[in-house]
Amino acid sequence: MSGPLSFIILLAVLGLPLFCVLGAVGLAGLHHSDTPLSGALADVYALAGGKAVSLSTIPLFTFAGYLMARAKTAERLVRMSKALLGWIPGGLALMTVWTCAFFTVFTGASGVTIVALGGLLLPELERSRYSKRFAIEVVTGSGAVGLLFPPALPLIVYGIVFGLNAGQANIEFSIERFFMAGIVPGLLLLFILSVYCVVEGWRSKVPTTRLDLPEFFKAFWEAKWELPIPFVIIGLLVMGLAVIPEVAALTALYVFVVEVFVYKDISIKRDLFAVTRESMTLVGAIFMKIVAATILTAFFVDAGIPDRLFQWLSQFVHSQAAFLLVLNVLLLLVGCLMDIFSAIVVVVPLIVPAAAQFHIDPYHLGVIFLLNLEIGYLLPPAGLNLFIAAFRFNRPITELYRAVIPFILLMALALGLVTYIPQLVVVPKAARPPAAAQPSTP
């Protein structure tokens, strides 16, 4: 198999996308009769056969998110937020953070948020006399928040990949419960960034506007079909009225009807095909990475790599706190070098057994993992959002390096709090299995 692998390595060096490299390596291994990876083929087929039911949610939520990004949802949210928050110092920056978070929840890949909203929000911030450095910082940094809220794609992908490895380590894990785990940490992160925006607006003496309730209610009424979506999703899941695939199908259908037939922002002839193509391209890449994760898991288990990694790590790390510190440093490095989905595929199978040995709660581990990778989007030299923003706004990359430093530090503060205060990760109680029927008394 050295010939095909050598060819694949050459293509990787020449710039073949990572998900293609992983998929090609996996397929080469699966069809080589002498390799233990051939048994992983059954696991891949099991995914398609229903082992990971949550896979069906990925194209549905992605399609809904891309529809909202192409429609005028952002304009409606900005209009409403300006009327409500304009009187607060830094109100426009505050609005930018929350609006970008809302969009990132549905688009999943935060770069889409920068591309879709940057052209609208950056000029607004600069016209409002925010400094150019702060304006570019807020737009670029806000594209990396929101990934902890359901139904963000990284939550789903992490849950699927972690679930594939949980059985190997005898860990109980429910993706439905994990969906709720990031809500409190996500709100904490937004609160910290919001305080920073208010302080910066007050310090810079940015002009404010009066509270315009009539305009707010007009904008609210105009956006009434879109605003309830995340709350309805969370409510249905918390109350147990629907499971994740059902919620995903309802969300996709609802957003399609609202954007195409109610608001008429999406033309079936002009826009629908382009939105479908763009969203399904991302879905295809994610599916390829999940297949690669299945194959990598089989390889790691067969080679005993996680056990060896834990044995090596235990020579230097002897406590849970120290392990979490090392994990954060590692994940920050990974986050600035890889996109979030590739990082989930490659790193999760390696850390699950070690985290179990140090008695890390699996839901706490997942939130820490995703929050690290949110920060990694902004870390020099290769944070993905830095390059996207530099291209989108035609700014030197070094300018963005300096601009996002405050956001990185504040997000690191949130990461530290979430890491060492596990009570911030709140998940619903596990559903109890139905009690066995008691024999009737004669």
C-alpha positions, -999 to +999 in steps of 0.1 A: +000+000+000+031+022+000+024+034-036-011+048-030-001+063+004+029+080-012+006+095-038-019+106-012+010+122+009+022+140-023-013+154-029-015+166+007+018+185+004+005+201-028-026+214-010-053+186-010-079+195+017-075+176+049-109+160+047-099+145+013-066+133+027-083+116+057-109+100+035-083+088+010-061+073+037-091+056+053-103+041+020-068+029+012-067+012+046-101-003+045-095-021+012-061-034+021-067-070+032-037-072+054-045-043+077-066-044+109-085-014+096-105-036+073-128-042+103-137-005+105-157-009+073-185-024+093-185+006+116-187+030+087-217+010+073-233+010+108-232+048+107-252+049+075-275+022+089-286+042+119-259+039+145-255+076+145-290+089+140-279+125+146-261+124+113-294+133+096-295+166+115-263+180+100-276+187+064-309+199+078-295+225+103-268+235+078-294+241+050-315+262+075-284+283+085-274+290+050-309+301+041-309+326+069-274+339+060-286+345+024-318+361+034-322+396+051-323+381+086-292+401+096-307+434+085-338+427+105-318+418+136-296+449+133-325+472+129-342+458+160-310+458+181-301+494+172-334+506+183-332+487+216-295+491+225-285+524+209-287+542+242-261+520+258-224+530+255-210+505+231-245+494+221-237+488+184-207+467+193-229+448+218-254+442+191-226+430+168-215+403+193-250+390+199-260+391+162-229+372+151-234+347+178-270+341+166-258+335+131-229+313+141-253+290+159-270+282+125-241+284+101-217+264+123-186+275+104-179+309+119-162+321+088-196+322+071-208+347+097-179+371+089-185+368+052-223+372+055-225+400+081-191+417+079-201+439+050-231+451+069-217+455+104-182+468+099-193+500+080-219+506+107-193+504+135-169+528+117-197+553+109-206+553+146-170+566+153-156+534+168-119+531+161-110+510+131-090+486+153-120+480+176-145+477+147-124+450+130-118+433+163-155+430+172-165+417+138-137+392+135-138+381+171-176+378+172-175+353+143-160+328+167-187+329+194-220+310+193-206+275+187-217+264+222-254+269+216-277+243+200-280+235+172-245+245+162-229+220+139-197+215+161-219+204+189-235+177+167-202+165+151-184+164+185-213+145+200-212+119+172-174+115+172-173+113+210-201+088+210-181+066+187-153+065+212-174+065+244-181+029+241-145+020+240-139+037+273-172+026+289-185+061+292-222+070+293-229+098+269-261+113+254-259+138+225-293+151+235-280+160+270-248+174+254-269+197+233-277+217+265-242+215+281-229+247+264-257+271+271-245+285+304-208+287+294-219+303+261-239+329+280-210+335+303-187+341+273-212+365+257-216+384+291-178+389+294-176+402+258-206+424+263-191+441+293-160+447+273-180+463+245-198+486+269-166+497+287-149+503+253-179+523+241-179+544+273-141+549+272-142+560+235-171+583+241-190+568+212-222+588+205-254+571+216-290+573+204-322+574+224-342+544+232-367+541+203-394+517+215-418+523+185-390+515+161-380+485+182-415+470+182-418+476+144-385+458+138-395+431+163-427+425+145-409+423+112-385+397+126-412+378+145-409+347+123-372+342+129-365+353+165-382+323+182-363+296+163-335+289+188-358+291+218-383+267+202-355+243+194-342+244+230-377+242+244-387+211+224-356+193+234-357+203+271-394+193+274-388+161+256-415+168+230-392+159+201-358+143+195-330+160+176-337+146+141-373+157+144-363+191+156-338+194+127-365+185+101-390+209+115-364+237+116-353+232+080-389+231+068-399+261+089-370+283+078-375+273+041-412+283+042-405+316+061-376+328+039-391+317+006-428+323+010-433+347+039-403+371+036-396+361-001-359+369+005-350+336-012-359+331-049-365+295-058-352+301-093-323+325-085-311+316-050-322+282-039-298+261-059-268+282-049-278+280-012-283+242-015-250+237-033-230+258-008-245+242+023-242+206+010-206+212+001-199+218+038-220+188+047-200+166+024-168+177+040-182+170+075-195+135+065-161+126+050-144+137+083-169+116+103-161+086+082-124+093+088-131+096+125-146+061+125-115+047+107-091+066+129-108+054+161-105+018+149-068+023+141-060+041+174-078+013+194-060-015+175-026+002+179-032+011+216-023+047+210-046+063+236-033+040+263+003+047+253-005+084+253-020+082+288+010+062+301+034+088+288+013+117+300+009+102+335+047+105+340+044+143+340+008+150+349-006+137+382-038+156+389-070+165+372-062+203+373-028+198+357-043+175+330-069+202+321-042+228+319-022+207+295-053+199+275-062+235+271-027+244+258-028+215+234-063+223+221-053+260+216-024+249+194-047+225+175-074+252+171-051+277+154-037+251+130-068+231+120-105+238+113-128+227+141-142+197+123-108+182+115-097+189+150-126+170+164-119+140+141-082+138+149-080+148+186-111+134+203-102+097+198-069+105+215-081+123+246-112+104+255-094+075+274-070+099+291-098+122+302-117+092+316-087+081+336-086+116+352-123+114+358-133+144+336-170+146+331-177+139+294-200+169+290-176+192+307-148+179+284-169+186+253-176+222+263-139+228+271-129+212+238-153+235+217-145+266+237-107+261+230-114+257+193-135+289+193-104+307+206-082+289+181-102+306+153-085+338+164-050+327+174-020+338+153-004+327+131-030+306+114-064+312+130-090+306+103-111+337+111-080+359+108-075+349+072-112+351+063-115+386+078-083+398+061-096+387+028-132+399+034-121+434+046-089+437+025-068+443+056-032+431+063-032+399+084-007+415+109-033+442+116-058+416+126-032+399+148-030+430+170-067+438+168-080+406+182-057+403+213-083+417+237-110+393+225-085+364+228-077+373+264-114+377+274-123+344+258-093+328+276-108+342+309-141+325+301-122+293+293-104+294+326-137+298+345-154+270+326-124+247+330-121+250+367-157+256+377-174+225+362-207+235+378-211+260+350-217+230+326-254+223+333-270+193+316-305+179+320-308+148+341-307+115+323-341+101+314-349+072+336-357+039+319-393+028+324-397+008+355-403-029+351-439-039+355-446-052+390-464-086+393-499-081+405-508-093+439-532-122+439 
